[in-house]
């Protein structure tokens, strides 16, 4: 399917690996100029090299910036220039007992997962409105709807992203700018693979058995009963960014493998 995105320019925050990189790849394959972003210069350079190797026609820029800070966001916005598509993907997660989560951890999680997207959207949205076309996508999580007990601070940020996304969409009423959130379920990123291998090693089993145990005990409502692949999330995001998805606005769109038990 031609998503009619050729010639557009996109910025994907936190895109040197994982879901963010997969989103950048999916957009590049559709003819979108992509701006990759990450904190680590070496990993960012490797991400560019890998993307260009897989999508020969890719037009790629890269900006090293820490979007958890106002200065980092300012630098990224200045370096990226005008963009038609903003994907607020940068985020971190961690499991921790609620009683053990210190104030600094709550603040750090909020700065990275929420304020990065707020700052980038605030800076780039006016030009989209002026051109009367644009796409903003917040990569949230099923944890924003179904908060797990061992990730309260993470889940809080993912719920906040849904609120911000809908509120910003309200400001775009009557324009051709859309703002949506996509909610992945547990996804097979590099970090998750390390987690699975550690879980398997501790239990003395294979990674396949560890994955099965994870879903039976920690995500029993999953209909997929496996980790979502980053490319599967990326396909959803790429479609949401396209003109074909013009009717999708202010929505929270699940790519969660059926974890959320809801009719809507």
MIRO-178395 format. One record per residue (C-alpha): residue number from 0; chain; x, y, z. Coordinates in steps of 0.001 Angstrom, whole numbers, plus 500000, padded with zeros to 6 digits. Example, Ala and Ser with C-alpha at 12.3 -4.5 7.8 and 13.67 -1.06 7.14 Angstrom:
// residues 2
[0; 'A'; [512300; 495500; 507800]]
[1; 'A'; [513670; 498940; 507140]]
END
This chain:
// residues 264
[0; 'A'; [500000; 500000; 500000]]
[1; 'A'; [501268; 503460; 499098]]
[2; 'A'; [500834; 505605; 502211]]
[3; 'A'; [501207; 508795; 500136]]
[4; 'A'; [504007; 510092; 502358]]
[5; 'A'; [506778; 510548; 499794]]
[6; 'A'; [508519; 513892; 500211]]
[7; 'A'; [507411; 514485; 503795]]
[8; 'A'; [509924; 515048; 506604]]
[9; 'A'; [509668; 513348; 509993]]
[10; 'A'; [511389; 513654; 513343]]
[11; 'A'; [511348; 510558; 515547]]
[12; 'A'; [512690; 511126; 519058]]
[13; 'A'; [514586; 508314; 520748]]
[14; 'A'; [515140; 506498; 517460]]
[15; 'A'; [518609; 504981; 517682]]
[16; 'A'; [517088; 501596; 518574]]
[17; 'A'; [513878; 499750; 519410]]
[18; 'A'; [510452; 500985; 518436]]
[19; 'A'; [511740; 504423; 517469]]
[20; 'A'; [514248; 503008; 514989]]
[21; 'A'; [511600; 500707; 513524]]
[22; 'A'; [509279; 503682; 513050]]
[23; 'A'; [512022; 505650; 511312]]
[24; 'A'; [512695; 502682; 509033]]
[25; 'A'; [509020; 502272; 508152]]
[26; 'A'; [508705; 505958; 507302]]
[27; 'A'; [511943; 505966; 505285]]
[28; 'A'; [510655; 503013; 503268]]
[29; 'A'; [507649; 505177; 502359]]
[30; 'A'; [509906; 507911; 500991]]
[31; 'A'; [509890; 510126; 504083]]
[32; 'A'; [513005; 512103; 504999]]
[33; 'A'; [513700; 511056; 508582]]
[34; 'A'; [515577; 512705; 511415]]
[35; 'A'; [516933; 510197; 513915]]
[36; 'A'; [517612; 511243; 517480]]
[37; 'A'; [519501; 509762; 520399]]
[38; 'A'; [521819; 510683; 523266]]
[39; 'A'; [524760; 508456; 522352]]
[40; 'A'; [526735; 509540; 519282]]
[41; 'A'; [528094; 506067; 518525]]
[42; 'A'; [524724; 504336; 518732]]
[43; 'A'; [523154; 507086; 516665]]
[44; 'A'; [525760; 506695; 513923]]
[45; 'A'; [525196; 502932; 513930]]
[46; 'A'; [521443; 503500; 513636]]
[47; 'A'; [521935; 505711; 510585]]
[48; 'A'; [524256; 503151; 508984]]
[49; 'A'; [521804; 500309; 509616]]
[50; 'A'; [518853; 502286; 508270]]
[51; 'A'; [520682; 503275; 505085]]
[52; 'A'; [521751; 499657; 504570]]
[53; 'A'; [518176; 498402; 504846]]
[54; 'A'; [516476; 501219; 502931]]
[55; 'A'; [518832; 502092; 500090]]
[56; 'A'; [516863; 505181; 499052]]
[57; 'A'; [516653; 506562; 502593]]
[58; 'A'; [517263; 510235; 503245]]
[59; 'A'; [518423; 510400; 506854]]
[60; 'A'; [519656; 513084; 509203]]
[61; 'A'; [520720; 512489; 512802]]
[62; 'A'; [520755; 514822; 515783]]
[63; 'A'; [522428; 513943; 519065]]
[64; 'A'; [520344; 515486; 521837]]
[65; 'A'; [518991; 514585; 525270]]
[66; 'A'; [515292; 515407; 524997]]
[67; 'A'; [514820; 514935; 528739]]
[68; 'A'; [516136; 518484; 529076]]
[69; 'A'; [514796; 521797; 527717]]
[70; 'A'; [518192; 522512; 526174]]
[71; 'A'; [518238; 519162; 524395]]
[72; 'A'; [514767; 519722; 522963]]
[73; 'A'; [515719; 523203; 521787]]
[74; 'A'; [518817; 521842; 520057]]
[75; 'A'; [516853; 519054; 518381]]
[76; 'A'; [514155; 521423; 517115]]
[77; 'A'; [516729; 523842; 515715]]
[78; 'A'; [518722; 521080; 514020]]
[79; 'A'; [515703; 519224; 512619]]
[80; 'A'; [514172; 522271; 510954]]
[81; 'A'; [510659; 522142; 509536]]
[82; 'A'; [509029; 518745; 509850]]
[83; 'A'; [505651; 517480; 508716]]
[84; 'A'; [505591; 514549; 511125]]
[85; 'A'; [506632; 514389; 514777]]
[86; 'A'; [506758; 511041; 516533]]
[87; 'A'; [507247; 511468; 520280]]
[88; 'A'; [508785; 508082; 520934]]
[89; 'A'; [511546; 508775; 523449]]
[90; 'A'; [510876; 506951; 526694]]
[91; 'A'; [512249; 504735; 529418]]
[92; 'A'; [510652; 502132; 531640]]
[93; 'A'; [511611; 500224; 534733]]
[94; 'A'; [509997; 497885; 537204]]
[95; 'A'; [510091; 498836; 540884]]
[96; 'A'; [508030; 498276; 544004]]
[97; 'A'; [505858; 501345; 544597]]
[98; 'A'; [507199; 501901; 548119]]
[99; 'A'; [510761; 502015; 546818]]
[100; 'A'; [510264; 504602; 544051]]
[101; 'A'; [511933; 507832; 545147]]
[102; 'A'; [510801; 511316; 544146]]
[103; 'A'; [513767; 511641; 541791]]
[104; 'A'; [512661; 508539; 539888]]
[105; 'A'; [509147; 509913; 539426]]
[106; 'A'; [510544; 513221; 538209]]
[107; 'A'; [513062; 511620; 535845]]
[108; 'A'; [510394; 509373; 534337]]
[109; 'A'; [508086; 512351; 533790]]
[110; 'A'; [510834; 514498; 532248]]
[111; 'A'; [511798; 511832; 529722]]
[112; 'A'; [508455; 510260; 528876]]
[113; 'A'; [506116; 513248; 529054]]
[114; 'A'; [507896; 516586; 528971]]
[115; 'A'; [510074; 515609; 526001]]
[116; 'A'; [506953; 515202; 523873]]
[117; 'A'; [505334; 518301; 525320]]
[118; 'A'; [508351; 520457; 524490]]
[119; 'A'; [508860; 519111; 520978]]
[120; 'A'; [505168; 519368; 520125]]
[121; 'A'; [504913; 522878; 521520]]
[122; 'A'; [507810; 523954; 519319]]
[123; 'A'; [506840; 522207; 516077]]
[124; 'A'; [503031; 522316; 516084]]
[125; 'A'; [502601; 526010; 515124]]
[126; 'A'; [504342; 525509; 511768]]
[127; 'A'; [502178; 522460; 511038]]
[128; 'A'; [499068; 524524; 511721]]
[129; 'A'; [500376; 527336; 509523]]
[130; 'A'; [500919; 524865; 506640]]
[131; 'A'; [497576; 523222; 507434]]
[132; 'A'; [499063; 519724; 507405]]
[133; 'A'; [500897; 517719; 509985]]
[134; 'A'; [501009; 514601; 512097]]
[135; 'A'; [501926; 514287; 515765]]
[136; 'A'; [502053; 510824; 517300]]
[137; 'A'; [502739; 510032; 520945]]
[138; 'A'; [504041; 506503; 521529]]
[139; 'A'; [502271; 505618; 524759]]
[140; 'A'; [501634; 502097; 526099]]
[141; 'A'; [498922; 499718; 527150]]
[142; 'A'; [500249; 500419; 530656]]
[143; 'A'; [498634; 503843; 530372]]
[144; 'A'; [495253; 502065; 530364]]
[145; 'A'; [496130; 499019; 532483]]
[146; 'A'; [498756; 500204; 535006]]
[147; 'A'; [500872; 497298; 536300]]
[148; 'A'; [501534; 497305; 540033]]
[149; 'A'; [505295; 497108; 539632]]
[150; 'A'; [505558; 500087; 537234]]
[151; 'A'; [503441; 502822; 538798]]
[152; 'A'; [505698; 505712; 537790]]
[153; 'A'; [506009; 504437; 534219]]
[154; 'A'; [502260; 503867; 533883]]
[155; 'A'; [501578; 507377; 535196]]
[156; 'A'; [503620; 508877; 532363]]
[157; 'A'; [501877; 506775; 529744]]
[158; 'A'; [498453; 507852; 531016]]
[159; 'A'; [499664; 511459; 530959]]
[160; 'A'; [500675; 511096; 527314]]
[161; 'A'; [497127; 510086; 526429]]
[162; 'A'; [495744; 513186; 528114]]
[163; 'A'; [498281; 515482; 526452]]
[164; 'A'; [497673; 513904; 523048]]
[165; 'A'; [493908; 514378; 523233]]
[166; 'A'; [494191; 517929; 524573]]
[167; 'A'; [496581; 518967; 521807]]
[168; 'A'; [494317; 517362; 519201]]
[169; 'A'; [491490; 519596; 520446]]
[170; 'A'; [493591; 522634; 519504]]
[171; 'A'; [493845; 521362; 515912]]
[172; 'A'; [490098; 521163; 515268]]
[173; 'A'; [489197; 522219; 511742]]
[174; 'A'; [492733; 521797; 510403]]
[175; 'A'; [494506; 519008; 508526]]
[176; 'A'; [496796; 518439; 511508]]
[177; 'A'; [496114; 515292; 513526]]
[178; 'A'; [497393; 514276; 516946]]
[179; 'A'; [497094; 510687; 518099]]
[180; 'A'; [498592; 508220; 520544]]
[181; 'A'; [499616; 504666; 519717]]
[182; 'A'; [499657; 502118; 522540]]
[183; 'A'; [502081; 499228; 522025]]
[184; 'A'; [501890; 496184; 524228]]
[185; 'A'; [504987; 494362; 525517]]
[186; 'A'; [507401; 494700; 522598]]
[187; 'A'; [510527; 492753; 521694]]
[188; 'A'; [513045; 495586; 521949]]
[189; 'A'; [516714; 495121; 522699]]
[190; 'A'; [516066; 495839; 526374]]
[191; 'A'; [513269; 493285; 526546]]
[192; 'A'; [515495; 490658; 524941]]
[193; 'A'; [518097; 491223; 527663]]
[194; 'A'; [515336; 490947; 530279]]
[195; 'A'; [514139; 487653; 528781]]
[196; 'A'; [517624; 486192; 528668]]
[197; 'A'; [518201; 487132; 532315]]
[198; 'A'; [514817; 485691; 533281]]
[199; 'A'; [515635; 482448; 531449]]
[200; 'A'; [519064; 482218; 533045]]
[201; 'A'; [517652; 482738; 536540]]
[202; 'A'; [514937; 480132; 535971]]
[203; 'A'; [517208; 477644; 534186]]
[204; 'A'; [514989; 477539; 531113]]
[205; 'A'; [515000; 478643; 527481]]
[206; 'A'; [514085; 482174; 526409]]
[207; 'A'; [510999; 480761; 524693]]
[208; 'A'; [509890; 479224; 527994]]
[209; 'A'; [510647; 482481; 529804]]
[210; 'A'; [508496; 484367; 527307]]
[211; 'A'; [505640; 481914; 527789]]
[212; 'A'; [505899; 482324; 531561]]
[213; 'A'; [505914; 486104; 531261]]
[214; 'A'; [502637; 486105; 529380]]
[215; 'A'; [500927; 483481; 531505]]
[216; 'A'; [501805; 485253; 534755]]
[217; 'A'; [502323; 488957; 533975]]
[218; 'A'; [500225; 489618; 530851]]
[219; 'A'; [497594; 486866; 530897]]
[220; 'A'; [495072; 489016; 528995]]
[221; 'A'; [497295; 489153; 525905]]
[222; 'A'; [495564; 487581; 522936]]
[223; 'A'; [498802; 487470; 520968]]
[224; 'A'; [500636; 485608; 523758]]
[225; 'A'; [503990; 486769; 522448]]
[226; 'A'; [505941; 489992; 522337]]
[227; 'A'; [504908; 492459; 519667]]
[228; 'A'; [507660; 493078; 517129]]
[229; 'A'; [508883; 496690; 516770]]
[230; 'A'; [508077; 496559; 513052]]
[231; 'A'; [504454; 495751; 513885]]
[232; 'A'; [504160; 498881; 516027]]
[233; 'A'; [505971; 500859; 513343]]
[234; 'A'; [503477; 499801; 510673]]
[235; 'A'; [500647; 501187; 512801]]
[236; 'A'; [502463; 504467; 513395]]
[237; 'A'; [503346; 504865; 509700]]
[238; 'A'; [499695; 504451; 508734]]
[239; 'A'; [498566; 506953; 511376]]
[240; 'A'; [501057; 509433; 509886]]
[241; 'A'; [499648; 509037; 506394]]
[242; 'A'; [496946; 511047; 504584]]
[243; 'A'; [494959; 507808; 504519]]
[244; 'A'; [494465; 508152; 508288]]
[245; 'A'; [493016; 511669; 508135]]
[246; 'A'; [489887; 510571; 510016]]
[247; 'A'; [491950; 509380; 512976]]
[248; 'A'; [492385; 512313; 515322]]
[249; 'A'; [492540; 512613; 519095]]
[250; 'A'; [492539; 508831; 519336]]
[251; 'A'; [494336; 506261; 521453]]
[252; 'A'; [495097; 503449; 519009]]
[253; 'A'; [496103; 500057; 520363]]
[254; 'A'; [498909; 497918; 518969]]
[255; 'A'; [498996; 495904; 522163]]
[256; 'A'; [498336; 492333; 521094]]
[257; 'A'; [494961; 492418; 522837]]
[258; 'A'; [496269; 493035; 526365]]
[259; 'A'; [493658; 495730; 527017]]
[260; 'A'; [490314; 494072; 527715]]
[261; 'A'; [488042; 496817; 526452]]
[262; 'A'; [485387; 497337; 523774]]
[263; 'A'; [486838; 500777; 523021]]
END
